[in-house]
């Protein structure tokens, strides 16, 4: 993974209590980009759900998150590492899939020796939510 200037890279123990740090980091990045409260909550939910899916794929040592900013919004990548066994395939059930479709522009799960995820999120203004009403 190439780290660009201004990217935020976080590595935490791969345990559920670490998800709080990841939610805080992505919420701060979204706030810095001008996301409204609903947009911030949407990226928090996406990170929480996708990271929890990764943790369920096996016993891992670390969970990493990289938050990048591009003109279209946030790009968030996560991955787990340090397993002794073979990981199970990350999977999203129907309810979580519907939730993620509402929260982020697109997402993908990465299968293999080091499962991961990536998602993009546009600020609500880019989605047309904050368009000024006509006068």
KAFEN-V803095 format. One record per helix or strand of 3 or more residues. SS is the DSSP state (H for helix, E for strand). FROM is the first residue (numbers start at 1). TO is the last residue. Records with the same first field share a line. If there is no record, write none. Layout:
BEGIN
SS: FROM-TO + FROM-TO
END
This chain:
BEGIN
E: 8-13 + 62-70 + 73-81 + 106-110 + 116-121
H: 16-32 + 37-55 + 94-103 + 124-127
END
